[in-house]
Amino acid sequence: MSLAQAGQVLQVSRRTVYYLIKQGQLQTVRTALGSQRALVDSVRSCWMERT
């Protein structure tokens, strides 16, 4: 999912999404065109930890 969508699911800002990625709490992949996408399982795990 897009990083914006991940932020909406986690109810955090886009800046916080990048912080979570940097801290290793949120895993991402790069698409063929170079955009970054959050892994759904990673978002789910992060959401479970935050609630």
FENKAGI-V353520 format. One record per residue. N is the residue number from 1. RES is the residue in one small letter. PHI is phi in whole degrees, -180 to 180 (999 if undefined). PSI is psi in whole degrees, -180 to 180 (none if undefined). D_CENTER is the distance of its C-alpha to the mean C-alpha in Angstrom with 2 decimals. Layout:
N_RES_PHI_PSI_D_CENTER / N_RES_PHI_PSI_D_CENTER
//
This chain:
1_m_999_159_7.97 / 2_s_-68_161_7.72 / 3_l_-66_-33_5.41 / 4_a_-65_-42_8.20 / 5_q_-65_-40_8.12 / 6_a_-61_-41_4.81 / 7_g_-62_-39_6.66 / 8_q_-66_-44_9.71 / 9_v_-63_-44_9.07 / 10_l_-83_-8_8.28 / 11_q_58_48_11.02 / 12_v_-133_167_9.95 / 13_s_-76_166_10.61 / 14_r_-62_-38_8.97 / 15_r_-59_-42_10.57 / 16_t_-66_-36_9.05 / 17_v_-59_-46_5.41 / 18_y_-63_-37_7.46 / 19_y_-63_-44_9.36 / 20_l_-63_-37_7.04 / 21_i_-65_-47_6.54 / 22_k_-62_-36_10.28 / 23_q_-79_-6_11.17 / 24_g_83_9_10.01 / 25_q_-85_-17_8.31 / 26_l_-132_123_4.98 / 27_q_-95_143_6.52 / 28_t_-133_166_6.73 / 29_v_-132_157_10.07 / 30_r_-99_137_12.34 / 31_t_-81_173_14.42 / 32_a_-61_-30_18.17 / 33_l_-89_-1_18.22 / 34_g_98_-3_15.84 / 35_s_-78_159_12.80 / 36_q_-104_135_9.32 / 37_r_-127_141_7.36 / 38_a_-85_139_4.43 / 39_l_-75_133_6.96 / 40_v_-59_-44_8.12 / 41_d_-62_-36_9.80 / 42_s_-68_-41_7.14 / 43_v_-63_-43_5.54 / 44_r_-61_-45_9.31 / 45_s_-63_-43_10.23 / 46_c_-63_-42_8.24 / 47_w_-63_-41_9.79 / 48_m_-64_-37_13.04 / 49_e_-69_-33_13.20 / 50_r_-82_-16_12.84 / 51_t_-100_none_15.53
//
